[in-house]
Amino acid sequence: MSGNDGPPRDRRTAAATDGGASRAPGGADARETAEDFLGSGWAFPVETDERGSITRSRGRVDIEESIRLILETAKGERVMRPEFGCGIHDFAFATVDRSTLTLAETSVRDALREWEPRIEVLAVDVSTERLDEGVLLVDVDYRVRETNNEFNLVYPFYLEVS
């Protein structure tokens, strides 16, 4: 025995018993963990800043860029990760009817659930409002899990029209 009579403490237990004064790894306090959860990454599209460094995005912007990246990537497109992406691209040449729209909505919902764990997908609606231009509008309502804030993203999916 190590002399410790109680169960091992993790950060959640420490924060609850220390009045929230617990420190996360690296010395950050617990208030910073929400932003850490939302994360940061390379901005998309990839660009460099005035110093030549890769531009980064953080928080909500990073999540939105991630959603767009998932939707813009066809399954099988990435050689080292062929399952990554969204199956909506399978419908680029399909006849646009209620069945196709439902399948497109389902493929978007499934891809976001699988590849973007920071959000909860609330609704996906595919609109034919701009169909005459060869565009389906994919309206995604989502909630950021860590902050509970709700957002909306409209993604234009371009069809091949003959």
C-alpha positions in Angstrom: 0.0 0.0 0.0 1.2 3.5 -0.8 -0.5 5.0 2.3 -3.2 6.6 0.2 -6.5 5.3 1.7 -8.8 6.7 -1.0 -9.3 5.9 -4.6 -7.0 7.5 -7.2 -8.1 11.1 -8.1 -8.5 12.3 -11.6 -8.9 15.9 -12.7 -12.7 15.9 -12.5 -12.6 14.6 -8.9 -9.9 17.1 -8.0 -11.8 20.0 -9.5 -14.9 19.1 -7.7 -13.2 18.8 -4.3 -10.7 21.6 -4.7 -13.3 24.2 -5.6 -12.3 24.2 -9.2 -8.7 25.3 -8.4 -7.3 22.2 -10.0 -4.8 22.6 -12.8 -4.9 20.8 -16.1 -1.7 19.4 -17.7 0.7 22.2 -18.6 -0.5 24.5 -15.8 -3.7 25.6 -17.5 -6.7 26.1 -15.3 -10.0 24.2 -15.8 -11.6 27.1 -17.6 -9.2 26.7 -20.5 -10.1 23.1 -21.1 -13.2 23.9 -23.1 -11.1 25.8 -25.7 -8.6 23.0 -25.6 -11.3 20.5 -26.4 -12.5 22.6 -29.3 -9.0 22.5 -30.5 -6.9 24.2 -33.1 -5.5 23.0 -36.4 -4.3 24.1 -39.8 -6.7 26.5 -41.3 -8.5 25.2 -44.4 -7.7 25.9 -47.1 -4.1 25.7 -46.1 -2.3 29.1 -46.2 0.7 30.7 -44.8 0.9 33.9 -42.8 3.3 36.8 -43.3 6.1 34.9 -41.5 5.7 31.8 -43.7 4.1 29.7 -40.9 1.0 27.6 -41.6 -2.1 29.6 -40.6 -4.1 28.0 -37.8 -7.7 28.1 -36.8 -9.2 27.7 -33.3 -12.5 26.9 -31.7 -15.7 27.3 -33.7 -13.8 28.2 -36.9 -11.8 25.0 -36.6 -14.9 23.0 -36.2 -16.6 24.6 -39.2 -13.5 24.0 -41.4 -13.5 20.4 -40.2 -17.2 20.0 -41.2 -16.5 21.4 -44.6 -13.5 19.2 -45.0 -15.5 16.1 -44.1 -18.3 17.0 -46.5 -15.9 17.9 -49.4 -14.0 14.6 -49.1 -15.4 11.7 -51.0 -15.0 8.3 -49.3 -12.1 6.5 -50.9 -10.4 9.8 -51.9 -7.7 9.6 -49.2 -5.3 6.7 -49.9 -4.2 6.2 -46.3 -7.7 6.6 -44.9 -10.2 5.5 -47.5 -13.1 5.4 -45.1 -12.8 9.1 -44.3 -15.2 11.5 -45.9 -18.9 11.7 -46.8 -20.9 9.5 -49.1 -22.9 12.4 -50.6 -20.6 12.3 -53.6 -22.1 9.0 -54.6 -25.2 11.0 -55.6 -23.6 13.6 -57.9 -25.1 11.9 -61.0 -28.3 10.5 -59.4 -31.8 11.6 -60.3 -32.9 14.2 -57.7 -36.0 12.8 -56.0 -37.1 12.4 -52.4 -35.2 9.1 -52.0 -31.9 10.7 -53.2 -32.4 13.7 -50.9 -33.0 11.4 -47.9 -30.0 9.3 -48.7 -27.9 12.5 -49.1 -29.1 13.7 -45.7 -28.3 10.4 -44.1 -24.8 10.3 -45.6 -24.0 13.8 -44.2 -25.4 13.0 -40.8 -23.5 9.7 -40.6 -20.2 11.2 -41.8 -20.4 14.1 -39.3 -21.2 11.7 -36.4 -18.3 9.5 -37.3 -15.6 12.1 -38.1 -16.4 15.2 -36.0 -16.8 14.1 -32.3 -16.9 17.8 -31.1 -20.4 18.3 -32.4 -23.9 16.8 -32.0 -25.8 16.9 -35.3 -29.2 18.3 -34.6 -30.7 18.3 -38.2 -29.6 17.9 -41.8 -31.9 19.2 -44.6 -31.1 19.1 -48.3 -32.8 21.8 -50.3 -33.5 21.9 -54.0 -33.9 25.7 -54.0 -31.0 26.1 -56.4 -31.4 22.9 -58.3 -31.7 24.7 -61.6 -28.1 25.9 -61.0 -27.0 22.4 -60.3 -26.6 22.9 -56.6 -28.2 21.2 -53.6 -28.0 23.2 -50.4 -27.1 21.0 -47.4 -28.2 22.8 -44.2 -26.6 21.4 -41.1 -27.7 22.4 -37.6 -25.3 21.3 -34.9 -24.4 21.8 -31.3 -20.9 22.1 -30.0 -20.8 19.5 -27.2 -18.4 21.3 -24.9 -20.1 24.7 -25.0 -23.6 23.7 -25.8 -23.8 26.5 -28.4 -25.8 25.8 -31.5 -24.7 26.8 -35.0 -25.8 26.3 -38.6 -23.7 25.7 -41.7 -25.0 25.7 -45.3 -22.9 23.6 -47.6 -23.4 23.9 -51.4 -23.2 20.5 -53.1 -22.6 20.8 -56.8 -24.2 18.3 -59.1 -23.2 17.2 -62.5 -25.9 18.5 -64.7 -26.3 17.4 -68.3 
